[in-house]
């Protein structure tokens, strides 16, 4: 029994302490939630403001519990590092709210400023609670000494934390709702419902403002709802005031909502500016009137025999233009409702109206899609809602004026053959055969006509034949056109190979790697062309082996004067070889035989003895210069002439005798060679 008494005394003293702690601090409260690093400041039962804070680097650094503000210091020095109070480098900032945590007297733990704003919102301190300097200055000016400070780490809301620590949080309205949304017509029963987010033993007061004064619907009551039934149209305000049962205030919280009450609309008449019947696509102005046009909304609908169609949805407009598209017997209906009405409509009225069908185009097309080449026939085709009853006219515009291709007739097709390239417009006009209009409807389409690309010749900067590894520039004529595309292909005797695909370049550099007979093909087309090509041309081109001259005959170099000698050249490589023979006369080469396919010519040796240089120049047919040349020197030997007087053998010089002996020796050597050859042949 003694133990129970002690426990009850302790429990009573705990509750007494908890309640008096808030009274001693002028009903102020500070809550710090380490879980979110946020601080809430309460005054007189209301949350005034919340702040981001920084707490201990480890959860144990910042103490948890209920404490008090025991001192307030401005510009407290940072003794540990000997930094003066108020200095920019002071980690305590310039405001200190000391708390008596863990038995300290407010000099160890505090809510203070900082010199590192980037740490706010994080776990960065050694135990204190850091705030932005501007925030802590504001809080410093509000908070009084002995204000309770609750430090916790929880997922609860601040209000729940405050309430759990015995703080009397005033009633706070969460929401005020109504059973039927505004606006509503007169004499509608509306239930007003209140809900709270905080407070204990809450009371509610319900009032209504009609534009002139507030009238109490029901005074303070514990009931969270009340019924209201307005009898007059107008813009009202509904107010709910709430307070805790023990509150000494007129109210702790209040909410006001707007609510509109209206008089339902009533349609009086529907009028059309053009009497029925009218042709389709005729603008018919429909006008409606009601009991109060200024406050009502109008919806116009048309019934075409199968379904209702909205031509103008609800709006404040009392007029609408209706342009019927089909012939038939129509019904026109107007529905009206007050602009605040939530009904589909408050009232409606219907009239009848007849419409007949003028021509209507349903399509206009060409059998060849744009773009198309010039001189190509294009067939135009039009269809309408009723071809049998309609007339068609086809026109073309070439940039200057419209020209008739085919005048109004029952024909739905026309042929057009443009002769010039350009951007055209094609138009068809259609009308009912009984129509007095120029046309009932028309359609226009754009059509581009281009001139097909052509190619006259294929040119090469070097005439065929050429040798491998030679750069050959292939060009198409006419030359480059910005609207034309060129494709180059080479056939090497086996297959075609694209060497340059379609591009704006009208030339290509070709460097053949081997000999042979080639075909060069150039395809050209306009950039708008849909064909594989507009024009194509091919040429043959030969790549030969290099021309070489193996020999120039006769091989015997010495000849008697005045003797015909056939000089022949033996050459290979190239194609359709041409030969030219020349003789060096002093320092100039004299033509003996111009270029021809003849690889030999007859040369009569000169009567004068001496050395004569002969050369042959060889080239392939069509080449601009020779591909190879070979020179050879021939000697004309004149025998010693017999003088008039007899020269004795004794007078002949020893040199002549030696020369004669040498010649005899040469002739013998030749004879021996021939004999040996003949003997071998046998």
ZIZI-V966239 format. One line per field, one symbol per residue. phi: phi as a letter, one per 30 degrees, with the letter a starting at -180 (. if undefined). burial: + if it has 9 or more other ideal C-beta (glycine too) atoms within 8 Angstrom, else -. A space follows every 10 residues. Layout:
phi->???
burial->???
This chain:
phi->.ddddddddd dddddddddd ddddchicac cccddchbbc ccbhibdcab bdbcbddcdd dcdckcbbdc abbchddcde chcddidedd dcibbbcdbc dhiccjccca cbdacbdddd jccbcdldcc beedddddde dcdcdiddbc cbbacddddd ddddcidddd dbddabbbdb dddbdeiddc ccbcbccajb hdcbbcbbcc jbadbddade addcaacbbd cbdlccbcbb cbadecdcdd adabbbbcbc bbcedbdcab bcdbddcbdd icdcdcbcbb daedcccbbc bbccjbadbd cadeaddcba ccbdcbdlcc bcbccbaddc dcddacaabb bcacbccddb dcabbcdcdd dbddicdccc bbbbdaedcc cbbcbbbcjc adbddadead dcbbcbbdcb dlccbcbbcb addcdcddac aabbbdbccb cedbbdbccb dbdddbcdid dcccbcbdde beccbbbcbb ccjcadbdca deaddcbbcc bdcadkcccc bbcbaddcdc ddadbbbbbd bcccdedbcd abcdddccbd dicdbdcbcc bbiibhdcbb cbbdchccdc dcadeaddcb accddddddk cbccbccbbd djddbdcabb cbccccccdd ddddddcddd dddedddddd dddddddded dddddddddd dd
burial->---------- ----+--++- ++--+-++++ ++++--++++ +++-+++--- ++++++---- +++---++++ ++-+-+++-- --+-+----+ ++++++++++ +--+-+-+++ ++++----++ --+++-++++ +++-++++++ -++--+++++ ++-----++- +++-++++++ +++--+-+-- -+++++-+-+ ++++++-++- -+++++++++ ------+--- -----+-+-+ ---+-+++++ ++++--+--- +++++-++++ +++++++--+ -+---+-+++ ++-+++++-+ -+--++++++ ++++------ -+-----+-+ -+-+---+-+ ++++++++++ +---++++++ ++++++++++ +--+-+---+ ++++-+-+++ ++-+-----+ ++++++++-- ----++---- -+-+++-+-- -+-+++++++ ++--+---++ +++-++++++ -++-+--+-+ ---++++--+ -++++++--+ ---+++++++ ++-------+ -----+++-+ -+-----+++ ++++++--+- --++++++-+ ++++-++-+- -+------++ +---+++-++ +-++--++++ ++++------ -++-----++ +-+-++---- -+++++++++ +-+--+++++ -+++++++-- ---------- -+---++--- ---------- ---------- --
